């Protein structure tokens, strides 16, 4: 294993929907209230890593499908841009899905799904590693599909004969049963106090119109 670099350069890769869902389960929040730049900065500072870039990935609804959340994300992206956060987004694609109700009957609902977001995140982790733009890929996600990316990062480390790792950061709490990170990565557990210290003070949800 090559020697540790004196300065460990980190790039944060954030799966916006995965981070939101985990924070909702762990802490009870009902909208994406994180400040991704502050969160990545705090995690890196606690480990002595030099944060060089923050990259954010998510799907959002078209304004014609859901004006409320399209407005929310459009304004949140604008703030991320002021923080020099790279944002990759795609419109959600909608399809019918059957769900079971409490009385045993079933109904059909329209569900939005991300397409291409996870693939882009994975490709960027590998691409930036090949370009030697980081020593630590700090990934905010628990998506086990990314375990194959972790395997690829180890191969790149050997090919380039340099110290290189992938770390996985995710919210945890006593009520969150799934506390596993991505296989083959270093796990960084974010508790309520650490998460709350990095909340975005701005609320991008549109205000109800008054008469």
N, C-alpha and C positions, 0 to 999 in steps of 0.2 A: 504494500500500500504506500503510495507516495506520501511524503511528509505534508503535514497540515500547512496551508498557506498562512502567513502572518496575518493577513487581512482576508477574511472570508466574505466574498461578495455574494449578496443574496438578491434574487428576484422573486417577488411574491406573485403567485398565480392563484386567483380567487374565483372559484365557482360560485357565483352570486346566489343562485337558487339553492344549492346544497348548503351553503353557509346559513342562509336564512332559515331553511327547514330545520337544521340542527339547533339553531338558536331559539326557534319557536318551541321545539320539543323540550330543550334543556331549561330555558329561562321563561317561556311563556309569552314571548314577544309576538305581535301579530302583524308586523310589517318590517321590511328590511331597514332597521334603524342603525346599522353599523356604519362607522367611518372606516373604510377599508385601508386608507393610508395610515390612519392612527393605529389601527390594529396591527398591520404589518410592521410598522415602526416599533411598536411596543414588543412584539415577539422577537424581532431581530435584536433590539437593544438588550433584552434580557439574556441573550446568548452571545453578545459581542460580535454579531454579524453586521456588516455594512450593507444597508438596504440601498440598492442601486435603482430599482424599478418596481412599480406595482402595476399588475395587469389584471383586469377584471373582465369576466365572461358571463353572459346571461342571455336569456330569451325574454322578450317583452311582447305584450299584445299590441296589435295595430289599434290606432285610435278609433277606428270604426267598430272594432270588437269590444274594446274596453277603454273608454276615454280616461277613466279615473287613473288606472295603472299606467297607461301610456304617458299621461301627464306627469305622474310621479317619477317614472324612470327618466323621462326627458330632462327634467329639472335636476335630478340626482346626477345624471351623467354630466351635465354642465358644471356642477360643482367638482366632480372628479377631474374634469378637464383642467380646472383651475389649480388642482393639486398635482397636475402632471401624471395622472393615472391613465394608462392605456386602457381603452374600453373596446371590447368586441361584443356586439350584440346581433341577434337575429330575431325576426318576428316569429312568434309562436304559431304553430300550425294546429288547427282544431279538428277534432274528430269525435264521433259519438262513442260513449263508453257506458256499459251496463254496470249498475251498482245495486247492491242488495240493501233494502230498507229494514228497519227494526221489526216490522210486522211480517217479514219473510218474503215480501213481494220485491220485484225488481223494477227499476226505472232507468231511463237512458238520459245521460247528461252530456253536454258538450264540454270537452276537456282540451286545454291547450298544452302542447308538448314542444319541448325544445328540439330542434333538428340542427345538427352540425356544430353545436356549441362545445360539447365535450370533446369532439374530434379536434376542433381548432385548438382547444386548451392543450390537449396531449401533444399535438404537432408542434406547438410553440415551445413546450418544455424541452422537447428533443432538439428542435432547431437552434434554440439559444444555447443549449449545451454544446452542440457541434461548433458553434461560433465562439465558444469559450467566454460567454457574456456573464457567467455566474459560476460560483463554487457551490452554492446551496440553492436548490429549487424549493422554495417554501410554498407548499400547496395547501390552500384552505378548502379541503374537500375530504369526504370519506368514501368516495366512489372507488370500489375495488377494481373497476375496469382499468384504473390507473396503475395497478400493480405491474402491468406489463411495461408501462413507461418507466417504472422504477428499475426493472430488469435492464431496460435499454440504457438508462443512465449509468448503471454499473459497467456495462460494456463500453460505453464511451469513456468512462474513467480509465479503464484498462488500455483502450486504444490510444488515448491522448497522454497516458502515463501522468495523470494529475489527480489530485484530491478533488472529489466531486461527490455530492450526496443529494438526496431528495428527502425532505421533511414534510410531514403532514400535520396540520394544525386544525383543531376542531373543538367546539364547545362541549363541556361535560357538566353534569350536575347529578345529584342523587336520584332525580326522576328520569334521567336519560339512560335507558337500558343498554344502548349500543355505544360502547366506548372504544371500539376498535378503530384504529387508523388504517391507512392503506398498507397492505402487506409489502414488506421490503423497504419500508421507509422509517425514519425516526418519527415517533409520535409526540406531538406537543399538545397537551390538554389545556384548554382555555376555560377557567372557572368563571363564575358569575362576576366576581369583583374585577377580574382582568378585562372581561368583555364590556362591562358597564363603564369602565374607565375610557373606553374608545367609542362611545356612542356618538352619533352625528347629532349635534344640537339643533340642526335644521329639520323641519318636518315638510317634506315635499308633497304631501297629500293635498289635493285641491280642497279649498275651503268651500263649504256649502254656500250657495248663493242666497242672499237675504233679499226679501221684498222691500 
